């Protein structure tokens, strides 16, 4: 029995070290950012570690969440509606999620809403880690996508609190396709009364990588008005 407890303790210490290495060394996130967004992890035995700031609530996760960094998904009021788990080692799927309505929510909005409202502006990035990275590097009015498409419900939600929206897709083909789909959505529903901008990152970059390598000033300098229609393209020439 003693040997079994020792093995369990050793495995838990190992996953803590691995999770801390991933978050703090590889992703360069500090303790405050991790606590603000309630980032935790689940060890190979299913034991869940969450920061002290996490509300007293039970998380019931299946075996697919073992050995994953945990990103709680919240509604606008901070109620936990789901969890996204990122595998710490190689394997598939890299990300695994509980079931929740991705079309109605935005990652991190419960944390960043006050500054988004104050600035009347929001940056939209693709991934959870990108939200944390952008937030930590001084751009705190940021939210993340919870799926591959922006929805009418999400834009309506944003229009209650901001006037300007800045899209920051990854610098790859998938990022370009996301921006094109988003343009069509905005045109179809007459823009929701919002002003739109975008940041075009170099090929192979996401916001996290760009900010780590080039910094905040270089990031915001890439911001440009989002051109929606052909007539707007001609006017910009």
One Martini backbone bead per residue (centre of mass of N, CA, C, O) as a GRO file, in nm:
protein
  237
    1UNK     BB    1   0.058   0.062  -0.021
    2UNK     BB    2   0.298   0.258   0.004
    3UNK     BB    3   0.393   0.227  -0.293
    4UNK     BB    4   0.133   0.335  -0.421
    5UNK     BB    5   0.145   0.618  -0.293
    6UNK     BB    6   0.422   0.693  -0.408
    7UNK     BB    7   0.345   0.672  -0.706
    8UNK     BB    8   0.117   0.880  -0.700
    9UNK     BB    9   0.288   1.118  -0.599
   10UNK     BB   10   0.496   1.118  -0.831
   11UNK     BB   11   0.293   1.165  -1.063
   12UNK     BB   12   0.183   1.436  -0.958
   13UNK     BB   13   0.450   1.590  -0.958
   14UNK     BB   14   0.508   1.551  -1.260
   15UNK     BB   15   0.253   1.700  -1.376
   16UNK     BB   16   0.311   1.967  -1.246
   17UNK     BB   17   0.579   2.016  -1.387
   18UNK     BB   18   0.474   1.991  -1.678
   19UNK     BB   19   0.260   2.217  -1.662
   20UNK     BB   20   0.452   2.445  -1.573
   21UNK     BB   21   0.637   2.425  -1.818
   22UNK     BB   22   0.426   2.487  -2.033
   23UNK     BB   23   0.317   2.762  -1.916
   24UNK     BB   24   0.596   2.915  -1.815
   25UNK     BB   25   0.807   2.837  -2.042
   26UNK     BB   26   0.673   2.790  -2.320
   27UNK     BB   27   0.433   3.029  -2.272
   28UNK     BB   28   0.504   3.256  -2.058
   29UNK     BB   29   0.329   3.234  -1.795
   30UNK     BB   30   0.189   3.365  -1.523
   31UNK     BB   31   0.027   3.336  -1.225
   32UNK     BB   32  -0.194   3.552  -1.267
   33UNK     BB   33  -0.306   3.445  -1.534
   34UNK     BB   34  -0.376   3.161  -1.439
   35UNK     BB   35  -0.576   3.259  -1.215
   36UNK     BB   36  -0.773   3.445  -1.377
   37UNK     BB   37  -0.843   3.172  -1.576
   38UNK     BB   38  -0.835   2.895  -1.422
   39UNK     BB   39  -0.585   2.723  -1.470
   40UNK     BB   40  -0.535   2.372  -1.508
   41UNK     BB   41  -0.504   2.012  -1.408
   42UNK     BB   42  -0.481   1.662  -1.514
   43UNK     BB   43  -0.391   1.372  -1.414
   44UNK     BB   44  -0.344   1.033  -1.491
   45UNK     BB   45  -0.566   0.976  -1.237
   46UNK     BB   46  -0.777   1.239  -1.226
   47UNK     BB   47  -0.645   1.463  -1.076
   48UNK     BB   48  -0.736   1.793  -0.977
   49UNK     BB   49  -0.588   2.111  -1.058
   50UNK     BB   50  -0.642   2.430  -0.901
   51UNK     BB   51  -0.660   2.735  -0.837
   52UNK     BB   52  -0.743   2.932  -0.562
   53UNK     BB   53  -0.955   3.108  -0.741
   54UNK     BB   54  -1.131   2.879  -0.766
   55UNK     BB   55  -1.430   2.774  -0.738
   56UNK     BB   56  -1.649   2.592  -0.535
   57UNK     BB   57  -1.641   2.314  -0.747
   58UNK     BB   58  -1.736   2.045  -0.933
   59UNK     BB   59  -1.541   1.831  -1.146
   60UNK     BB   60  -1.664   1.624  -1.417
   61UNK     BB   61  -1.433   1.408  -1.569
   62UNK     BB   62  -1.313   1.228  -1.805
   63UNK     BB   63  -1.047   1.036  -1.924
   64UNK     BB   64  -0.969   1.248  -2.156
   65UNK     BB   65  -0.838   1.459  -1.928
   66UNK     BB   66  -0.590   1.321  -1.891
   67UNK     BB   67  -0.305   1.496  -1.909
   68UNK     BB   68  -0.433   1.802  -1.885
   69UNK     BB   69  -0.489   2.113  -1.959
   70UNK     BB   70  -0.718   2.348  -1.807
   71UNK     BB   71  -1.007   2.531  -1.958
   72UNK     BB   72  -1.236   2.716  -1.846
   73UNK     BB   73  -1.574   2.774  -1.940
   74UNK     BB   74  -1.751   3.086  -1.957
   75UNK     BB   75  -1.967   3.302  -1.891
   76UNK     BB   76  -2.028   3.634  -1.839
   77UNK     BB   77  -2.069   3.554  -1.508
   78UNK     BB   78  -1.866   3.292  -1.441
   79UNK     BB   79  -1.999   3.042  -1.535
   80UNK     BB   80  -1.953   2.707  -1.570
   81UNK     BB   81  -1.993   2.531  -1.901
   82UNK     BB   82  -1.687   2.425  -1.941
   83UNK     BB   83  -1.408   2.223  -2.090
   84UNK     BB   84  -1.065   2.253  -2.188
   85UNK     BB   85  -0.816   2.014  -2.313
   86UNK     BB   86  -0.453   1.994  -2.304
   87UNK     BB   87  -0.215   1.805  -2.408
   88UNK     BB   88   0.111   1.737  -2.279
   89UNK     BB   89   0.148   1.533  -2.500
   90UNK     BB   90   0.161   1.326  -2.741
   91UNK     BB   91  -0.142   1.327  -2.938
   92UNK     BB   92  -0.487   1.215  -2.966
   93UNK     BB   93  -0.633   1.471  -2.900
   94UNK     BB   94  -0.512   1.772  -2.818
   95UNK     BB   95  -0.816   1.852  -2.793
   96UNK     BB   96  -1.071   1.854  -2.528
   97UNK     BB   97  -1.433   1.867  -2.486
   98UNK     BB   98  -1.697   1.964  -2.356
   99UNK     BB   99  -2.029   2.022  -2.361
  100UNK     BB  100  -2.120   2.321  -2.545
  101UNK     BB  101  -2.215   2.647  -2.653
  102UNK     BB  102  -2.010   2.804  -2.877
  103UNK     BB  103  -2.203   3.030  -3.015
  104UNK     BB  104  -2.254   3.209  -2.723
  105UNK     BB  105  -1.939   3.227  -2.665
  106UNK     BB  106  -1.632   3.362  -2.503
  107UNK     BB  107  -1.317   3.346  -2.429
  108UNK     BB  108  -1.267   3.547  -2.131
  109UNK     BB  109  -1.502   3.762  -2.100
  110UNK     BB  110  -1.540   3.756  -1.788
  111UNK     BB  111  -1.254   3.898  -1.747
  112UNK     BB  112  -1.246   4.138  -1.994
  113UNK     BB  113  -1.502   4.318  -1.994
  114UNK     BB  114  -1.427   4.584  -1.844
  115UNK     BB  115  -1.205   4.673  -2.058
  116UNK     BB  116  -1.378   4.656  -2.309
  117UNK     BB  117  -1.581   4.872  -2.214
  118UNK     BB  118  -1.376   5.100  -2.164
  119UNK     BB  119  -1.252   5.083  -2.468
  120UNK     BB  120  -1.459   4.986  -2.690
  121UNK     BB  121  -1.274   4.716  -2.734
  122UNK     BB  122  -1.181   4.413  -2.933
  123UNK     BB  123  -0.996   4.115  -2.936
  124UNK     BB  124  -0.980   3.838  -3.173
  125UNK     BB  125  -0.896   3.507  -3.114
  126UNK     BB  126  -0.853   3.156  -3.150
  127UNK     BB  127  -0.708   3.090  -2.870
  128UNK     BB  128  -0.652   3.041  -2.541
  129UNK     BB  129  -0.349   3.112  -2.528
  130UNK     BB  130  -0.376   3.380  -2.677
  131UNK     BB  131  -0.535   3.524  -2.463
  132UNK     BB  132  -0.319   3.507  -2.238
  133UNK     BB  133  -0.088   3.645  -2.394
  134UNK     BB  134  -0.225   3.914  -2.463
  135UNK     BB  135  -0.305   3.990  -2.176
  136UNK     BB  136  -0.016   3.982  -2.041
  137UNK     BB  137   0.094   4.205  -2.274
  138UNK     BB  138  -0.147   4.449  -2.226
  139UNK     BB  139  -0.404   4.316  -2.385
  140UNK     BB  140  -0.710   4.292  -2.211
  141UNK     BB  141  -0.908   4.325  -2.472
  142UNK     BB  142  -0.980   3.989  -2.489
  143UNK     BB  143  -1.081   3.712  -2.701
  144UNK     BB  144  -1.209   3.380  -2.778
  145UNK     BB  145  -1.257   3.125  -2.964
  146UNK     BB  146  -1.482   2.814  -2.976
  147UNK     BB  147  -1.439   2.803  -3.289
  148UNK     BB  148  -1.430   2.844  -3.648
  149UNK     BB  149  -1.685   3.040  -3.600
  150UNK     BB  150  -1.854   3.316  -3.623
  151UNK     BB  151  -2.143   3.462  -3.471
  152UNK     BB  152  -2.427   3.635  -3.428
  153UNK     BB  153  -2.438   3.614  -3.120
  154UNK     BB  154  -2.151   3.722  -3.066
  155UNK     BB  155  -2.187   4.000  -3.202
  156UNK     BB  156  -2.424   4.091  -3.028
  157UNK     BB  157  -2.273   4.077  -2.763
  158UNK     BB  158  -2.047   4.284  -2.834
  159UNK     BB  159  -2.240   4.532  -2.907
  160UNK     BB  160  -2.302   4.596  -2.595
  161UNK     BB  161  -1.970   4.689  -2.528
  162UNK     BB  162  -1.871   4.769  -2.824
  163UNK     BB  163  -1.729   4.934  -3.133
  164UNK     BB  164  -1.463   4.757  -3.165
  165UNK     BB  165  -1.314   4.510  -3.393
  166UNK     BB  166  -1.032   4.276  -3.370
  167UNK     BB  167  -0.885   4.063  -3.588
  168UNK     BB  168  -0.661   3.762  -3.498
  169UNK     BB  169  -0.540   3.562  -3.701
  170UNK     BB  170  -0.367   3.331  -3.813
  171UNK     BB  171  -0.071   3.277  -4.021
  172UNK     BB  172  -0.285   3.116  -4.228
  173UNK     BB  173  -0.519   2.959  -4.410
  174UNK     BB  174  -0.727   2.933  -4.182
  175UNK     BB  175  -0.724   3.237  -4.114
  176UNK     BB  176  -0.826   3.338  -4.389
  177UNK     BB  177  -1.094   3.182  -4.389
  178UNK     BB  178  -1.209   3.309  -4.137
  179UNK     BB  179  -1.212   3.603  -4.243
  180UNK     BB  180  -1.399   3.549  -4.488
  181UNK     BB  181  -1.643   3.445  -4.326
  182UNK     BB  182  -1.674   3.700  -4.152
  183UNK     BB  183  -1.734   3.901  -4.377
  184UNK     BB  184  -1.997   3.769  -4.471
  185UNK     BB  185  -2.146   3.800  -4.203
  186UNK     BB  186  -2.133   4.108  -4.182
  187UNK     BB  187  -2.273   4.174  -4.453
  188UNK     BB  188  -2.540   4.021  -4.403
  189UNK     BB  189  -2.582   4.190  -4.102
  190UNK     BB  190  -2.480   4.492  -4.114
  191UNK     BB  191  -2.236   4.494  -3.872
  192UNK     BB  192  -2.388   4.585  -3.593
  193UNK     BB  193  -2.247   4.879  -3.563
  194UNK     BB  194  -1.951   4.808  -3.623
  195UNK     BB  195  -1.604   4.824  -3.610
  196UNK     BB  196  -1.345   4.696  -3.834
  197UNK     BB  197  -1.052   4.495  -3.777
  198UNK     BB  198  -0.704   4.390  -3.852
  199UNK     BB  199  -0.444   4.134  -3.808
  200UNK     BB  200  -0.161   4.056  -4.002
  201UNK     BB  201   0.020   3.785  -3.986
  202UNK     BB  202   0.273   3.612  -4.033
  203UNK     BB  203   0.377   3.338  -4.148
  204UNK     BB  204   0.347   3.106  -3.876
  205UNK     BB  205   0.173   3.293  -3.691
  206UNK     BB  206   0.072   3.372  -3.372
  207UNK     BB  207   0.011   3.576  -3.116
  208UNK     BB  208   0.201   3.440  -2.917
  209UNK     BB  209   0.460   3.430  -3.092
  210UNK     BB  210   0.473   3.729  -3.169
  211UNK     BB  211   0.488   3.854  -2.880
  212UNK     BB  212   0.743   3.705  -2.787
  213UNK     BB  213   0.932   3.809  -3.035
  214UNK     BB  214   0.807   4.138  -3.083
  215UNK     BB  215   0.569   4.251  -2.933
  216UNK     BB  216   0.327   4.490  -2.877
  217UNK     BB  217   0.396   4.722  -3.075
  218UNK     BB  218   0.409   4.545  -3.333
  219UNK     BB  219   0.122   4.442  -3.312
  220UNK     BB  220  -0.052   4.715  -3.322
  221UNK     BB  221   0.075   4.817  -3.600
  222UNK     BB  222  -0.103   4.598  -3.778
  223UNK     BB  223  -0.352   4.762  -3.766
  224UNK     BB  224  -0.651   4.741  -3.978
  225UNK     BB  225  -0.891   4.795  -4.173
  226UNK     BB  226  -1.171   4.617  -4.269
  227UNK     BB  227  -1.227   4.484  -4.583
  228UNK     BB  228  -1.527   4.386  -4.737
  229UNK     BB  229  -1.564   4.520  -5.016
  230UNK     BB  230  -1.498   4.611  -5.335
  231UNK     BB  231  -1.542   4.916  -5.295
  232UNK     BB  232  -1.341   4.936  -5.056
  233UNK     BB  233  -1.095   4.844  -5.215
  234UNK     BB  234  -1.095   5.080  -5.422
  235UNK     BB  235  -1.078   5.313  -5.208
  236UNK     BB  236  -0.785   5.208  -5.093
  237UNK     BB  237  -0.609   5.275  -5.365
   0.00000   0.00000   0.00000
